[in-house]
Amino acid sequence: METTLFPNDRFTPEKSWQVYEATRGHIARTGVADEIRRLASGYSLTHRVLPETTDEILSGYQFPWFESEDDLQISFNLATFGCYKQAHGALRSALELGLLLVYWSMNEDGHSAFKRWLRSHECTPFASQVWKRVSSHSNFKAFQNSFDIAAQFKSVSELGDFVHTRGAKFSNVLPFPGTSVRIAGQRFSEESFEAWRRRFAATVRFLVVCYLVRYPIGTVRYNWGRKFGIDIPAFGGLPDNWIDMLEELVTPGVFQKIADLAKTDSHVAEIMTWVDGLPDLTEDAINDQVFEQQKSFVRDMGLDGWLAMVDKWRDASEDKTEWDNLCSRVVSWAREQELDGTPAGSPPNQPLQRTGPA
């Protein structure tokens, strides 16, 4: 099937694959895949720091965040195909959509305003309008005193130059290797890909900083499991390993400046007063939570699939006895429910055996 339907062939599906192979080689040589993976994984945690009220859940308020995450991935895909201008445009969209959640969280009725936008009854507010409201929040004002986040916004906002094609530098023409000449066409450009990579990293870091500044509860290290077990409410508290990822992403120095905000943030104080006032869960209560969770897994994947999954968890765990006790309890329950294919009434405490091939 002919795919070149235009008078020229500067951009074609076939060239996309050629550029993709060249990009793969560059990524393999430079090791930038690890950086992009860390940035993407870190951003995936940011929507967890926003408290989820009933109104917000019913409004579908996380839609712009998920759309921004998709645009980050699409931006990477376009960059690997040599569509660098369009990759920057998708990055700009990710920036604006990512900020919208912070923007709407400034007012108590943010979910109502969001629903009007989600139904396409209102236009997306301009980035300058969004930042004006965001930067007026007390946390952002205090953070500005120790970190020039306004300058960071100005820097990432230059992505709009690609959307509006601000001259040749922000167009489809690319620098020809070894010269100062720019020529239009779809080809791998190390200079252009690296420029995109730097902007990708700056955009993700800026958004992560914004989420944490708005809700610094995401920087608080606390043994939430002591109070909630595995059923931690969605108030923005994160496990320590997630916090470690975010600290590395924004750099320890910047992270500490945000963590300092948590000491005076009213939302954090309210949450911690409530949490500290709760009784500690007993070990039996936590084990019961885990048991109920694993029962649902067995129903979904079958006992054999569950045992295979637990084997991997057990191998990575330091407390293998705990996993053995859980396995014994779950297998006994599965046999009582006839979910393992064994006859009803089989001895519940016999050694663990798989119901299929090993």
Rosetta blueprint (number, residue, H / E / L):
1 M L
2 E L
3 T L
4 T L
5 L L
6 F L
7 P L
8 N L
9 D L
10 R L
11 F L
12 T L
13 P H
14 E H
15 K H
16 S H
17 W H
18 Q H
19 V H
20 Y H
21 E H
22 A H
23 T H
24 R H
25 G H
26 H H
27 I H
28 A H
29 R H
30 T H
31 G L
32 V H
33 A H
34 D H
35 E H
36 I H
37 R H
38 R H
39 L H
40 A H
41 S H
42 G H
43 Y H
44 S L
45 L L
46 T H
47 H H
48 R H
49 V H
50 L L
51 P L
52 E L
53 T L
54 T H
55 D H
56 E H
57 I H
58 L H
59 S H
60 G L
61 Y L
62 Q L
63 F H
64 P H
65 W H
66 F H
67 E H
68 S H
69 E H
70 D H
71 D H
72 L H
73 Q H
74 I H
75 S H
76 F H
77 N H
78 L H
79 A H
80 T H
81 F L
82 G L
83 C L
84 Y H
85 K H
86 Q H
87 A H
88 H H
89 G H
90 A H
91 L H
92 R H
93 S H
94 A H
95 L H
96 E H
97 L H
98 G H
99 L H
100 L H
101 L H
102 V H
103 Y H
104 W H
105 S L
106 M L
107 N L
108 E L
109 D L
110 G H
111 H H
112 S H
113 A H
114 F H
115 K H
116 R H
117 W H
118 L H
119 R L
120 S L
121 H L
122 E L
123 C L
124 T L
125 P L
126 F L
127 A H
128 S H
129 Q H
130 V H
131 W H
132 K H
133 R H
134 V H
135 S H
136 S L
137 H L
138 S H
139 N H
140 F H
141 K H
142 A H
143 F H
144 Q H
145 N L
146 S L
147 F L
148 D L
149 I H
150 A H
151 A H
152 Q H
153 F H
154 K H
155 S H
156 V H
157 S H
158 E H
159 L H
160 G H
161 D H
162 F H
163 V H
164 H L
165 T L
166 R L
167 G L
168 A H
169 K H
170 F H
171 S L
172 N L
173 V E
174 L E
175 P E
176 F L
177 P L
178 G L
179 T L
180 S L
181 V L
182 R E
183 I E
184 A E
185 G L
186 Q L
187 R L
188 F L
189 S L
190 E H
191 E H
192 S H
193 F H
194 E H
195 A H
196 W H
197 R H
198 R H
199 R H
200 F H
201 A H
202 A H
203 T H
204 V H
205 R H
206 F H
207 L H
208 V H
209 V H
210 C H
211 Y H
212 L H
213 V H
214 R H
215 Y L
216 P H
217 I H
218 G H
219 T H
220 V L
221 R L
222 Y L
223 N L
224 W H
225 G H
226 R H
227 K H
228 F H
229 G L
230 I L
231 D L
232 I L
233 P L
234 A L
235 F L
236 G L
237 G L
238 L L
239 P L
240 D H
241 N H
242 W H
243 I H
244 D H
245 M H
246 L H
247 E H
248 E H
249 L H
250 V H
251 T L
252 P H
253 G H
254 V H
255 F H
256 Q H
257 K H
258 I H
259 A H
260 D H
261 L H
262 A H
263 K L
264 T L
265 D L
266 S H
267 H H
268 V H
269 A H
270 E H
271 I H
272 M H
273 T H
274 W H
275 V H
276 D H
277 G L
278 L L
279 P L
280 D L
281 L L
282 T L
283 E H
284 D H
285 A H
286 I H
287 N H
288 D H
289 Q H
290 V H
291 F H
292 E H
293 Q H
294 Q H
295 K H
296 S H
297 F H
298 V H
299 R H
300 D H
301 M H
302 G H
303 L H
304 D H
305 G H
306 W H
307 L H
308 A H
309 M H
310 V H
311 D H
312 K H
313 W H
314 R H
315 D H
316 A H
317 S L
318 E L
319 D L
320 K H
321 T H
322 E H
323 W H
324 D H
325 N H
326 L H
327 C H
328 S H
329 R H
330 V H
331 V H
332 S H
333 W H
334 A H
335 R H
336 E H
337 Q L
338 E L
339 L L
340 D L
341 G L
342 T L
343 P L
344 A L
345 G L
346 S L
347 P L
348 P L
349 N L
350 Q L
351 P L
352 L L
353 Q L
354 R L
355 T L
356 G L
357 P L
358 A L
